[in-house]
Amino acid sequence: MIKLIQIELIKIFSRFRSYIGFIAIIFIVLLLEISILIDGEQILKFITQNLEDSFYLKGNLLNGYLISYVILNTLWIHIPLLVTIVTGDLIAGESNSGTFRMILSRPVDRSKLLIAKYISGFIYSTILVIILGLTSLGLGIGFFGKGDLIIISTKINILPENELLWRFFAAFGFGIISMLVITSLSLLFSVCSNNSISPIILTMVVIILFSVITSFQIPFFSGIRKILFTTYFNSWRLLFEFSVDYHKLIVSLLHLIINSMLFFGISFFIFKKKDILS
Amino acid sequence: MNLYRMNYRKKLIFVFCLNLFAGLLFSQDSKVLLDKIKEKYSSIIDYQADINIRINVDFISIPEKKARIYYKKPNLFKYEADDFIMLPKKGLNFSINEILSINYSYLNAGVQNINNIKTEIIKIIPLESDYEIILATLWIDKSNTRVIRAEVNTKKNGTFIIDLAYFKPDDILPATLKITFDVTYIDIPFGFLLETGGEVFNKKNDISKSEGTVIINYSNYIINSGLNDSFFKEQKKKKNAKIK
């Protein structure tokens, strides 16, 4: 099994498209950090202007943690798209290039092959999230230093510096679980398709459609919203509440894991029954 | 003098004179008290202390913070902290000595018990037109000659109330300072820059939540250590450069 995963990982990392995600993340993070380096102080001043009328604010608020938090907010919806480019191609790519017949003519169990592809896809998405974490936090702290994190969302939360690292690690951990859903969904489309492009595009369409429904706060969608996995993608923000609502967080995690298992289960069932014609 | 034999007009004049005389007596008494307080507070030229800051404002969540505060007469302040701190502009810099040093008018507004301490209420009206404070009401612990509450009405920053608690009966500087102020006008661009995932806090929806308090506990006072003015100017330079 480990050998199979190794082979699949070699396949993934031997393609140029696998590196597009890494390049894109590093480029976007750098671009955002430089723009915040230039204009960040003014933006922060605008936000805290009225607060400064009543309070003396002393300390480094425009720090690496704030930058990292802003980047996570900005990129969280785009990272799945980068994951899809690789994971959508896991099965369909083989079908498209006609290599499946050759692989499956050897004594390799179909289920083991699918699991190996799934695990290697998950490893890829995990590395992508880790790269995002390391670049945003590393460059952020390098450029802007450390300090408490001010979050002005539904209210003003000021989180002490000594609590931030575990919160960020947990948030990235949550992100990895979110990416597991994307890997599972794209694997499902990949199993159903015989060309590389369709599963990638289909996964992207589903993510965009679900995200639109999630963000539209109208009663018509309230019932559907609860079952869409995109609703729980933003739950990592719970980790940056002053008092973390662990119950809500666990419920969100369970939703994401159940979705992942469901998508993978269907993929497994289809792949086992699938006629390999290419 | 027999009050029963006096006619109505004479009675009225008599009561008026009595009131005027009592008012003058109280007024003189108040002036003496204010002068005593001024004298007592004047003995503090500078001080430094460790402070613990607790902010209780509905739309702000911040843990208890530690800092060190430095003060020098008449109104130089400096704060030092290892991490981020928020300190109220109102109240913390309010100097009883300063308000009693300007040209003011005063009025005795009676007595009141606060936490079993009998206090005399004196209203101070600054007579200088460009002074920020319009009216300051002081609750004075007459037996210890110190202020235990002050309500300050300002031109630009609304009204705030300061409650002071002390370690010992003869202390001048407080052990605890509780500042209560209006927060309804603090308009924060909630959700700006970052997406919001829930209901944006609307402080204007709930009038009972329009007040905020900041509780500051003082410890390790060092009084009259001879702080230089230049020590306070360092911070002013930094303040102009950044949000600090």
Interface residues (C-beta under 8 A of the other chain):
Chain A: E41 I43 L44 K45 F46 I47 T48 N50 L51 E52 D53 S54 F55 Y56 L57 K58 G59 N60 L61 L62 Y69 V70 N73 G147 D148 I150 I151 I152 S153 T154 K155 I156 N157 I158 P160 E161 N234 R237 F242
Chain B: D58 F59 I60 S61 I62 P63 A67 Y79 A81 D83 F84 I85 M86 L87 P88 K89 K90 N157 F181 V183 I186 D187 I188 P189 F190 G191 F192 L193 L194 E195 T196 G197 G198 E199 V200 F201 K242 I243 K244
